[in-house]
Amino acid sequence: MPGDDGVPFPYMRWAKRHLTAHTPMNLGMSGIESVSTEELPYPEGVPYWAPEGERGDPELLALVADRYGVDPEGVLLSAGTSLANFLVYLATARGGHVAAETPAYESLLRTPEAVGATVAAFRRDESRGWRIDPVSLEAAAKPGTRLLAVTDLHNPTGARLHRDDLALLLDHARRRDAAVLVDEVYLDLATEPARTAALADPRVLVTNSLTKAHGLGGLRVGWILGHPDRIARIAEWNDLVCPAHPVPSIALAKRYLPHASRFLAKTRARIAPRLAQIDAWVRSRRDVSWVRPAGGISGFLRLPAGLSGDRLAEHAMTAHGVRVIPGSFFQSPGHVRISFGLAEGDLARALESLAHAIDDLARR
């Protein structure tokens, strides 16, 4: 794994060094560009301190609950999705066992160690559109499993979590008396309207934020959705980890959320032709492939046989100035994660440069 020198989260170390801004040749950024202050002006008169309840600001809790159709008592505010996921692991899986998907956003497989848990991976099957492989899930969800973890849209492929796969996860969760974590940080950018998994079953815990799909990552505003009893237990651990949230961030989030659907509609309209553009590029080449994402701005590109994503990512950047993310960060060294949230002309030039990089290495 690149950069894995015993650090807890190698991908994030790498990303903070290499994925620093949205630029015309950067096919690695995982979220949309930030909302501007013209689109979302700063509210006036924000205090430096404001009281909040046990689960966060009551007005913001109500806005989140209304948006996703859940009980307000089943919402806990968090400082972003990463902390939300950590809290779910801490409250539900410490000292136990976690079954997590692969390919996976690396922290899903790294966090268990941080909370004293073991982890086993179950496979997402590329040949079946990145559906969950039942045999590997059966092996991973062994006795002692307290949490099963997935993403929807799937990171890194952009695939939807099939309803039958959610049912399969819940079946194992019932057998093991476990919870199911569904990280939905990309789901608001699904091509087809998507219902949160938090409504499916009391064992489901959903994490999300205003980061990837909404362009407000700097606010560090996220949440956990779930059954009120589960949320209450997680909130107790949140008292230890994050006892209060930044008041300016809460104020901006409360201004944004009533208009979130309008912002998202504009974003979907902007990225839909970019998805078509990159899908046409993939299909035009015989040496690469992908499963077309079901939304978001990223997909997982399978490379020609024998070409590693680490080698391509390095060569593409040094020789052609285009950035992609090595698939080894997602346990898949024969892939790269590629994003397409660029302007039409920039995306065309970046893909042309990536094609040159692939061709260079194929000739060697």
C-alpha positions as CSV (number, residue, x, y, z in Angstrom):
1,M,0.0,0.0,0.0
2,P,1.6,3.3,-1.0
3,G,2.9,5.3,1.9
4,D,2.0,2.6,4.4
5,D,4.9,3.0,6.9
6,G,2.9,2.0,10.0
7,V,0.7,5.2,9.9
8,P,-2.9,4.6,10.8
9,F,-4.5,6.0,7.6
10,P,-2.0,6.0,4.7
11,Y,-4.6,7.2,2.1
12,M,-5.3,10.4,4.0
13,R,-1.6,11.1,4.5
14,W,-1.2,10.8,0.7
15,A,-4.3,12.8,0.0
16,K,-3.2,15.7,2.1
17,R,0.0,15.9,0.2
18,H,-1.3,15.4,-3.3
19,L,-5.0,16.3,-3.4
20,T,-4.9,19.9,-2.3
21,A,-7.2,21.7,-4.7
22,H,-9.6,21.4,-7.7
23,T,-7.3,22.1,-10.7
24,P,-7.8,21.4,-14.4
25,M,-5.7,18.3,-14.4
26,N,-6.8,16.8,-11.1
27,L,-8.9,13.6,-11.6
28,G,-8.5,12.7,-8.0
29,M,-10.8,15.1,-6.0
30,S,-13.5,13.2,-4.3
31,G,-16.0,16.0,-3.6
32,I,-17.6,18.8,-5.6
33,E,-16.0,22.2,-5.5
34,S,-16.9,24.4,-2.6
35,V,-20.1,26.4,-2.5
36,S,-19.1,30.1,-2.9
37,T,-20.0,32.9,-0.5
38,E,-22.0,34.4,-3.3
39,E,-24.2,31.3,-3.4
40,L,-24.4,31.0,0.3
41,P,-23.6,34.3,2.1
42,Y,-22.3,34.2,5.6
43,P,-25.1,34.9,8.1
44,E,-24.8,38.1,10.1
45,G,-24.7,38.3,13.8
46,V,-23.5,34.7,14.5
47,P,-22.5,34.5,18.2
48,Y,-19.3,33.1,19.5
49,W,-21.1,30.6,21.7
50,A,-24.5,29.0,21.7
51,P,-26.1,26.3,23.8
52,E,-26.8,22.9,22.2
53,G,-28.6,19.8,23.3
54,E,-27.2,16.3,24.0
55,R,-27.3,15.5,20.3
56,G,-26.5,18.9,18.8
57,D,-28.2,22.1,17.9
58,P,-32.0,21.4,18.0
59,E,-32.9,23.4,14.9
60,L,-30.2,21.7,12.8
61,L,-31.3,18.3,14.1
62,A,-34.9,19.1,13.0
63,L,-33.7,20.2,9.5
64,V,-31.7,17.0,9.0
65,A,-34.5,14.8,10.3
66,D,-37.0,16.5,8.0
67,R,-34.7,16.2,5.0
68,Y,-34.3,12.4,5.4
69,G,-37.7,11.6,6.8
70,V,-36.5,10.2,10.2
71,D,-37.4,10.7,13.8
72,P,-35.6,13.8,15.2
73,E,-34.7,11.7,18.2
74,G,-32.8,9.5,15.8
75,V,-30.3,12.1,14.7
76,L,-26.9,12.9,16.2
77,L,-24.8,15.8,14.9
78,S,-21.1,15.1,14.3
79,A,-18.0,17.0,13.1
80,G,-18.1,15.4,9.6
81,T,-18.6,11.9,8.4
82,S,-15.2,10.7,9.4
83,L,-15.9,11.4,13.1
84,A,-19.4,10.0,12.7
85,N,-18.0,6.7,11.4
86,F,-15.4,6.6,14.2
87,L,-18.2,7.2,16.8
88,V,-20.3,4.3,15.3
89,Y,-17.2,2.0,15.5
90,L,-16.4,3.1,19.0
91,A,-19.9,2.8,20.4
92,T,-20.9,-0.5,18.7
93,A,-17.7,-2.5,17.9
94,R,-15.0,-1.7,20.5
95,G,-13.4,-5.0,21.6
96,G,-15.5,-7.0,19.1
97,H,-15.3,-7.8,15.4
98,V,-16.1,-5.8,12.3
99,A,-17.0,-7.1,8.8
100,A,-16.3,-4.4,6.2
101,E,-16.5,-4.3,2.4
102,T,-13.6,-4.3,0.0
103,P,-12.8,-2.5,-2.2
104,A,-13.2,0.0,0.7
105,Y,-12.5,3.5,1.7
106,E,-9.5,2.7,3.7
107,S,-10.7,4.0,7.1
108,L,-13.5,1.4,7.2
109,L,-10.7,-1.3,7.5
110,R,-8.3,0.8,9.6
111,T,-10.7,2.1,12.3
112,P,-11.4,-1.3,14.0
113,E,-7.8,-1.4,15.3
114,A,-8.2,2.0,16.8
115,V,-11.2,0.8,18.9
116,G,-9.7,-2.5,19.9
117,A,-11.7,-4.6,17.4
118,T,-10.7,-7.1,14.8
119,V,-11.7,-6.8,11.1
120,A,-12.4,-9.1,8.2
121,A,-13.3,-7.9,4.7
122,F,-16.1,-9.2,2.5
123,R,-15.8,-8.7,-1.3
124,R,-17.7,-6.5,-3.6
125,D,-17.9,-8.4,-6.9
126,E,-16.9,-6.3,-10.0
127,S,-18.3,-8.9,-12.4
128,R,-21.7,-8.4,-10.8
129,G,-21.7,-4.6,-10.8
130,W,-19.9,-4.4,-7.4
131,R,-22.7,-6.4,-5.7
132,I,-21.8,-8.0,-2.3
133,D,-20.4,-11.5,-2.6
134,P,-22.5,-13.7,-0.2
135,V,-19.8,-16.3,0.3
136,S,-17.2,-13.8,1.5
137,L,-19.8,-12.0,3.6
138,E,-20.6,-15.3,5.3
139,A,-16.9,-15.8,6.2
140,A,-16.3,-12.2,7.3
141,A,-19.4,-11.9,9.6
142,K,-18.2,-14.5,12.0
143,P,-19.3,-15.0,15.7
144,G,-18.5,-11.9,17.7
145,T,-19.3,-9.5,14.8
146,R,-20.8,-6.3,16.2
147,L,-20.8,-4.2,13.0
148,L,-21.0,-4.7,9.3
149,A,-19.8,-1.6,7.3
150,V,-20.5,-0.5,3.7
151,T,-20.8,2.7,1.7
152,D,-23.6,3.9,-0.6
153,L,-22.7,5.2,-3.2
154,H,-19.9,2.7,-3.0
155,N,-16.5,4.4,-2.5
156,P,-14.5,3.9,-4.8
157,T,-16.8,2.6,-7.6
158,G,-19.9,4.8,-7.3
159,A,-22.2,1.8,-7.4
160,R,-25.5,1.8,-5.5
161,L,-26.1,-0.6,-2.6
162,H,-28.6,-3.0,-4.0
163,R,-31.6,-3.5,-1.8
164,D,-31.1,-7.3,-1.8
165,D,-27.5,-6.7,-0.5
166,L,-28.8,-4.5,2.3
167,A,-31.3,-7.3,3.2
168,L,-28.4,-9.8,3.2
169,L,-26.4,-7.5,5.5
170,L,-29.4,-7.2,7.9
171,D,-29.8,-11.0,7.9
172,H,-26.3,-11.4,9.1
173,A,-26.7,-8.5,11.6
174,R,-29.7,-10.2,13.1
175,R,-27.9,-13.5,13.4
176,R,-24.9,-11.9,15.2
177,D,-26.9,-9.2,17.1
178,A,-24.9,-6.6,15.2
179,A,-25.5,-3.2,13.6
180,V,-25.1,-2.2,10.0
181,L,-23.2,1.0,9.1
182,V,-24.1,2.6,5.8
183,D,-21.9,5.6,5.0
184,E,-24.1,7.7,2.6
185,V,-21.8,10.7,2.2
186,Y,-22.2,10.4,-1.7
187,L,-25.8,9.2,-1.8
188,D,-27.3,12.7,-2.3
189,L,-25.6,12.7,-5.7
190,A,-27.2,9.4,-6.9
191,T,-28.5,9.7,-10.4
192,E,-31.9,8.2,-9.3
193,P,-33.6,9.5,-6.2
194,A,-32.4,7.5,-3.2
195,R,-34.0,6.7,0.2
196,T,-31.7,6.6,3.2
197,A,-31.1,3.1,4.5
198,A,-31.8,4.5,8.0
199,L,-35.5,3.9,7.2
200,A,-35.0,0.3,6.4
201,D,-34.4,-1.3,9.8
202,P,-33.6,-0.3,13.5
203,R,-30.2,-2.0,13.2
204,V,-29.1,0.4,10.5
205,L,-26.9,3.4,11.4
206,V,-26.3,5.9,8.6
207,T,-23.5,8.5,8.4
208,N,-23.5,11.5,6.2
209,S,-22.4,15.2,6.0
210,L,-22.3,18.4,4.0
211,T,-18.9,17.4,2.6
212,K,-18.7,15.4,-0.6
213,A,-22.1,16.1,-2.4
214,H,-22.8,19.5,-0.9
215,G,-19.4,21.3,-1.3
216,L,-19.3,22.4,2.4
217,G,-16.5,20.2,3.7
218,G,-14.9,23.1,5.5
219,L,-17.8,23.3,7.9
220,R,-17.2,19.8,9.3
221,V,-20.9,19.3,9.8
222,G,-22.2,15.7,9.7
223,W,-24.7,13.4,11.3
224,I,-25.6,9.9,12.3
225,L,-29.1,8.6,11.7
226,G,-30.5,5.6,13.5
227,H,-32.9,4.2,16.1
228,P,-33.2,6.7,19.0
229,D,-31.9,4.1,21.5
230,R,-28.7,3.5,19.4
231,I,-28.3,7.2,18.8
232,A,-28.5,7.9,22.6
233,R,-25.7,5.4,23.3
234,I,-23.5,6.9,20.6
235,A,-24.2,10.4,21.9
236,E,-22.7,9.4,25.3
237,W,-19.4,8.6,23.5
238,N,-19.7,11.8,21.6
239,D,-19.6,13.7,24.9
240,L,-16.0,12.3,25.3
241,V,-14.9,12.9,21.7
242,C,-16.6,16.1,20.6
243,P,-18.7,17.7,23.3
244,A,-19.7,20.8,21.2
245,H,-19.8,21.9,17.6
246,P,-18.5,25.1,16.0
247,V,-21.3,27.7,16.2
248,P,-20.5,29.4,12.8
249,S,-20.6,26.0,11.1
250,I,-23.9,25.3,12.6
251,A,-25.3,28.6,11.5
252,L,-24.2,28.1,7.9
253,A,-25.6,24.6,7.9
254,K,-28.9,25.8,9.1
255,R,-28.9,28.4,6.3
256,Y,-27.9,25.9,3.7
257,L,-30.1,22.8,4.4
258,P,-33.5,24.4,3.5
259,H,-32.1,25.0,0.0
260,A,-30.0,21.8,-0.3
261,S,-32.3,20.2,-2.9
262,R,-31.9,23.2,-5.2
263,F,-28.1,23.1,-4.8
264,L,-28.0,19.4,-5.5
265,A,-30.2,19.7,-8.6
266,K,-27.7,22.2,-10.0
267,T,-24.8,19.9,-9.2
268,R,-26.5,16.9,-10.8
269,A,-27.2,18.9,-13.9
270,R,-23.6,19.9,-14.1
271,I,-22.0,16.5,-13.6
272,A,-24.4,14.3,-15.7
273,P,-22.8,15.3,-19.0
274,R,-19.4,14.8,-17.5
275,L,-20.3,11.3,-16.5
276,A,-21.5,10.7,-20.1
277,Q,-18.2,12.2,-21.3
278,I,-15.9,10.0,-19.3
279,D,-18.0,6.9,-19.9
280,A,-17.6,7.5,-23.6
281,W,-13.9,7.8,-23.1
282,V,-13.7,4.5,-21.2
283,R,-15.8,2.7,-23.9
284,S,-13.6,4.1,-26.6
285,R,-10.5,2.3,-25.3
286,R,-10.1,-1.5,-25.4
287,D,-7.6,-1.7,-22.6
288,V,-9.5,-0.2,-19.7
289,S,-13.0,-0.7,-18.3
290,W,-15.3,0.3,-15.4
291,V,-18.8,-0.2,-14.1
292,R,-20.5,3.0,-14.9
293,P,-21.2,4.8,-11.5
294,A,-24.7,5.4,-10.4
295,G,-23.9,9.0,-9.4
296,G,-21.3,11.0,-7.6
297,I,-18.2,12.2,-9.3
298,S,-15.9,9.2,-9.1
299,G,-15.5,5.7,-10.5
300,F,-13.1,2.8,-10.5
301,L,-11.0,2.2,-13.6
302,R,-9.7,-1.2,-14.3
303,L,-6.3,-1.0,-15.9
304,P,-4.7,-3.2,-18.6
305,A,-3.4,-6.5,-17.3
306,G,0.0,-6.1,-15.6
307,L,-0.2,-2.3,-15.1
308,S,-0.4,-1.3,-11.5
309,G,-2.3,1.8,-10.3
310,D,0.6,2.9,-8.3
311,R,2.9,3.0,-11.3
312,L,0.3,4.7,-13.5
313,A,-0.5,7.4,-10.9
314,E,3.1,8.2,-10.5
315,H,3.9,8.3,-14.2
316,A,0.7,10.2,-15.1
317,M,1.6,12.9,-12.6
318,T,5.3,13.2,-13.3
319,A,5.2,12.9,-17.1
320,H,1.8,14.3,-18.0
321,G,0.7,16.4,-15.0
322,V,-2.6,14.5,-14.4
323,R,-3.6,13.2,-11.0
324,V,-5.4,9.9,-10.3
325,I,-5.6,7.8,-7.1
326,P,-3.9,4.4,-6.9
327,G,-6.3,1.6,-6.4
328,S,-4.0,0.0,-3.8
329,F,-5.5,2.5,-1.4
330,F,-8.7,0.6,-2.0
331,Q,-7.1,-2.9,-1.8
332,S,-7.2,-3.1,-5.7
333,P,-3.8,-2.5,-7.2
334,G,-5.0,-3.1,-10.8
335,H,-7.3,-0.1,-10.6
336,V,-7.3,3.7,-10.1
337,R,-10.0,5.9,-8.8
338,I,-10.8,8.6,-11.3
339,S,-13.1,11.6,-10.7
340,F,-14.9,13.6,-13.3
341,G,-16.2,16.7,-11.6
342,L,-14.2,19.0,-14.0
343,A,-15.4,21.4,-16.7
344,E,-15.9,19.8,-20.1
345,G,-12.8,21.1,-21.7
346,D,-10.6,20.4,-18.6
347,L,-12.0,16.9,-18.4
348,A,-11.2,16.2,-22.1
349,R,-7.6,17.4,-21.7
350,A,-7.1,15.5,-18.5
351,L,-8.4,12.3,-20.0
352,E,-6.2,12.8,-23.1
353,S,-3.2,13.1,-20.8
354,L,-4.2,10.0,-18.9
355,A,-4.5,8.1,-22.1
356,H,-1.0,9.2,-23.1
357,A,0.3,7.9,-19.7
358,I,-1.4,4.6,-20.1
359,D,-0.1,4.3,-23.7
360,D,3.4,5.1,-22.5
361,L,3.5,2.3,-20.0
362,A,1.9,-0.2,-22.4
363,R,4.8,0.3,-24.7
364,R,7.4,-0.5,-22.1
